[in-house]
Amino acid sequence: MPNLFILYVDDPKTSAAFYSGLLGREPAFSAPTYVSFELGSGFMLGLLSKASPAAVSGKGFELAFLAGGAEAVDGEHRRWRELGVDAGEPFDAQFGRTFTAPDPDGH
C-alpha cells in the first residue's frame, strides 16, 4: 500500500521551509537532496531534489489537505495567506469548500 508521496523540487531546503509552515512541524529527516515529513497514519511526504540521481521524470503532483468543513477551509486559507502562500480564493466545488495554492515548485 502506498504511504509516501514524493515531490520533485528545485531546492529541498526552500520546500522544507514552506511545508514546515503549512504542516506546523519540522522534517522527520533532512539531507541536502531529500527531506521528509511524517503526515500521520503511516503516510510520509518526501521532497526530492530534481538534480538527484534518484529523481525520475515527472510533470507534477497534487497534494490535498482535508479540513473539517467550510469554516475550517476558510481558516486554513487565512493561515496560509498569513504564511505568504499565494493561495487562490476559497470556492465551493462539487465535493465541498476548497482552494488551491502552489508550492515553490508549482505543485
C-alpha positions in Angstrom: 0.0 0.0 0.0 1.5 3.4 -0.9 2.5 5.5 2.1 5.0 8.0 0.6 4.3 11.0 -1.6 7.4 12.3 -3.3 7.5 15.8 -4.9 10.5 16.6 -7.1 11.7 20.1 -6.1 14.3 22.6 -7.2 15.6 23.2 -3.6 14.6 20.8 -0.8 15.6 23.3 1.9 13.2 26.0 0.4 10.4 23.5 0.0 11.0 22.1 3.5 10.6 25.6 5.0 7.4 26.0 3.0 5.9 22.7 4.2 7.1 23.2 7.8 5.0 26.3 7.9 1.9 24.6 6.4 2.2 21.4 8.4 3.2 23.1 11.7 6.1 20.6 12.2 9.8 20.1 11.4 11.0 17.5 9.0 11.4 13.9 10.2 14.5 13.6 8.1 16.7 16.1 6.3 19.6 15.7 3.9 20.9 18.0 1.1 18.9 16.3 -1.6 16.0 14.9 0.3 13.7 16.0 3.2 10.7 14.1 4.6 7.8 14.8 6.8 5.5 12.5 8.8 1.9 13.2 7.9 0.3 10.7 10.3 -1.4 7.4 9.9 1.8 6.0 8.4 2.0 8.5 5.5 5.1 10.5 4.6 5.8 13.4 2.3 9.2 13.4 0.6 10.8 16.4 -1.1 13.5 15.1 -3.5 15.9 17.3 -5.4 15.2 17.2 -9.2 19.0 17.1 -9.5 19.2 13.9 -7.5 20.1 10.7 -9.4 17.1 9.1 -7.7 14.6 11.5 -9.3 12.7 10.2 -12.3 10.9 12.4 -14.8 7.5 13.7 -13.9 5.2 16.7 -14.6 4.0 17.4 -11.1 1.7 16.3 -8.3 -1.3 17.5 -6.3 -1.3 17.0 -2.6 -4.7 17.5 -0.8 -5.1 18.6 2.8 -8.5 17.7 4.2 -10.2 20.1 6.6 -13.3 19.7 8.8 -15.9 21.8 6.8 -16.2 25.2 5.1 -15.2 27.2 8.2 -12.1 25.1 8.7 -11.2 25.6 5.0 -11.6 29.3 5.2 -9.5 29.3 8.4 -6.7 27.4 6.7 -6.8 29.7 3.7 -6.3 32.7 6.1 -3.4 30.9 7.8 -1.7 30.0 4.5 -2.0 33.6 3.2 -0.5 34.8 6.5 2.4 32.5 5.8 2.9 34.2 2.4 1.4 31.4 0.3 -0.1 32.6 -3.0 -3.4 30.8 -2.2 -6.4 31.4 -4.5 -9.7 32.4 -3.0 -11.8 29.6 -1.5 -14.7 28.4 -3.6 -17.4 25.7 -3.3 -16.8 22.7 -5.6 -18.9 19.6 -6.0 -17.0 17.9 -3.1 -17.1 20.9 -0.8 -15.3 24.1 0.0 -11.7 24.3 -1.3 -8.9 26.4 -2.5 -5.6 25.8 -4.4 -2.1 27.1 -3.8 1.2 26.3 -5.4 4.3 25.3 -3.5 7.7 26.8 -4.5 7.9 24.3 -7.5 4.4 24.8 -8.8 2.9 21.6 -7.4 
